[in-house]
Amino acid sequence: MGSCVQESEKTIRWGIIGPGKIARKFARDLTKVPHAELYAVASRHHSRAEAFANEHNASRAFESYEALVKDPRVDAVYIATPHTFHKKYSLICLSHKKAVLCEKPLAMNATEVEEMIAASRDHQVLLMEAMWTAFLPHFQSVIQKAREGMLGEIIGIEADFGFSASYDPASRLFNKKLGGGSLLDIGIYPLFLALSLLGRPVGVDARASYFETGVDSSCLITLHYDQNVKAQIFTTLLKDTPTEAVIRGSKGTLRIHPRFHESSSFTVERKGKKEQFSFTNLGEGFVHEITHFCNLLRKGATESPVMTFDTSRSLIRLLDEVREMAGVIYE
Ligand SMILES: NC(=O)c1ccc[n+]([C@@H]2O[C@H](COP(=O)([O-])OP(=O)(O)OC[C@H]3O[C@@H](n4cnc5c(N)ncnc54)[C@H](OP(=O)(O)O)[C@@H]3O)[C@@H](O)[C@H]2O)c1
């Protein structure tokens, strides 16, 4: 006899690996997604897993990531460790048939991302990069308006992302072994915007400055496209910057208000007239990507039609290219 629970109502039981800062926000937003629950959390330290489970009402607290992955009740795993462990734990999850929503960047380089995509295909299990911006209403509207020609031909993009991070060599942001630096942490957002609007560039110029630990403190990037179109990108952990994006077109200019990657409004200026567009982000913004992922899982999909494998591939290849030009190296 078939299940009387509609597929659309099947509760997705989540496990979280790496209960740090972003995992807290994710867990809070998970409570706002219908038919989804935080079932388990895993930390390398039992007390941290217990504390997180108590704070967010998870049924199980594991003191090893592997133990969580082996629990047959877990349907989906959110991987929120530093970037350098994304590949390792994604592969373990996929081989145990757990769907994976893995934080950005999907991995440290294109070779690692290819391995993860191959594993998702081999095991026929859903894998998606948690590029939450792609699912936010303002971002989807910007892409739609650009595609519909509201701005005419796009002739340039300027976008920055910077904040003053207090220097702590122990924190993942400053630690080379944990994939620290501004580019992979926040530079990925303006690069994702440029990629979404203009595709892969024909050339890349990039320069970086560094902290004592060897990770990049800032990156100044120019992406070159045909017909002199450019995207100029600045990313830094040294100071607060507007974190705004300006998209210039032959018929108008669109400004995504700060912080552009999680914004709820933008302005379009055409023929001297300004028009503002406003949106509502659900929860802290993660509800959109979580809902999308849960729906894919219920349908049995193995790849997102929004954050596709090709998008993750293009993004990591672009990051690799920028790193090569700027000399940002990890062992
Ligand atoms: N989507 C977004 O808006 C957003 C925002 C911030 C960060 N992120 C992404 O999320 C990931 C985590 O960032 P975060 O800021 O949440 O980091 P975080 O606060 O430092 O937390 C990372 C967690 O990973 C675990 N971990 C496993 N091995 C580790 C190691 N060797 N060193 C340190 N921690 C280790 C730790 O949990 P246990 O020790 O308890 O196991 C730690 O709590 C990054 O890839 C980042 O790019 C995304």
The ligand as an ORCA input file, in Angstrom:
! r2SCAN-3c Opt
* xyz 0 1
  N      26.027     31.466      3.534
  C      26.550     32.383      4.333
  O      26.030     33.476      4.514
  C      27.803     32.068      5.065
  C      28.215     32.916      6.088
  C      29.340     32.569      6.817
  C      30.042     31.431      6.490
  N      29.648     30.633      5.467
  C      30.397     29.424      5.106
  O      30.179     28.461      6.125
  C      31.371     27.771      6.455
  C      31.616     27.910      7.952
  O      31.725     29.265      8.294
  P      31.470     29.793      9.822
  O      31.696     31.248      9.774
  O      30.194     29.273     10.343
  O      32.709     29.092     10.554
  P      32.921     28.834     12.111
  O      32.018     29.685     12.934
  O      34.383     28.880     12.335
  O      32.407     27.332     12.285
  C      32.928     26.271     11.571
  C      32.627     24.976     12.311
  O      33.340     23.943     11.617
  C      33.782     22.971     12.540
  N      35.163     22.567     12.245
  C      35.532     21.366     11.778
  N      36.858     21.276     11.642
  C      37.354     22.443     12.035
  C      38.675     22.935     12.171
  N      39.750     22.183     11.867
  N      38.826     24.183     12.620
  C      37.773     24.938     12.931
  N      36.479     24.525     12.840
  C      36.289     23.276     12.409
  C      33.663     23.563     13.936
  O      32.696     22.808     14.628
  P      33.087     21.723     15.752
  O      34.487     22.017     16.221
  O      32.072     21.965     16.799
  O      32.970     20.401     15.095
  C      33.152     24.972     13.731
  O      32.120     25.324     14.611
  C      32.461     28.374      5.563
  O      32.710     27.518      4.474
  C      31.885     29.687      5.074
  O      32.277     30.051      3.748
  C      28.527     30.943      4.766
*
